[in-house]
C-alpha cells in the first residue's frame, strides 16, 4: 500500500510540474490555431503562466512581421467560467502591447487591446517592388475582439501618425492617417482617411476572412503643394475626376 501511495504521489508531482512549467510555446499553438496561422508568438521564453515572446503577423508570408515584444501573466480568476485569461504587460516604451487575452470555447478574445509600434514593422508584409519604406508611429486600439475558426468579430480603430512611405521609389507624405475596421465573422468593413500630407485619402473597403480586399474604393486627391514626382505617379493610375481625385476601384 505504501508503494502504491508513493507511486500516486510521484505521478501527481510530475503532473503538477508539467502544468506549472508548461512552456510558453503552448500559447503560440493556441493563437496559431484560432487565427488560422495569421498570428504567432515567436522567441517564446518562460512558461505558459508567466512568460514573454514576440507577436508576429504572417498574412501568408513565410517570414512575417514582428509587431511588438510581449509579456504575459496568467490570471486564474477566470478558470471557474471555463476560460483561461492572461494579462498582457508592457513597459512605457515603443513598441508595446497591453490588454487582456482569453482562450475559451468561442476562440481567442482580446479585450482593451492597445498597440503602439513603428509603422516600419509592417514592411515585410508588403511587396518590396511596390513599397520601399514606411515611417511613423502606428497606434491600434480594440475594445473587444474575438478570433475564431470562421473569422473575427469586433471593432478596431487606429492611427498612423506622421505617416511617410516610399512607394515605387517616390516619397509620399500622408500626414496623419486614421482607420476603422468593423469585423463580423466572414467579412470586414474598413474606412480610411487622413489629415495633412501631400494627398487627401478617402477609402472604403470590404475584406474577406484572410484579410484580402474583395471590393472597395480609394480616392486620392493631391493637395496644391504635392511634389511633381508624386503627381506623375498618380497620373499612371488614370485620369482624375472632376474634383481632381484619382479613384482606385477594387473588386
Buried (B, 14 or more C-beta within 10 A) or exposed (E): EEEEEEEEEEEEEEEEEEEEEBBBBBBBEBBBBBBBEBBBBEEBEBBBBEBBBBBBBBBEEEEBBBBBBBBBEBBEEBEEEEBBBBBBBBEEEEBBBBBBBBBBEBBBBBBBBBBBBBBBBBBBBBEEEEBBBBBBBBBBBBBEBBBBEEBBBBBBBBBBEBBBBBBEEBBBBBBBBBBEBBBEEEEBBBBBBBEBBBBBBBBBBBBEBEBEBEEBEBBBBBBEEBBEEBBEBBEEEEEBEEEEBBBBEBE
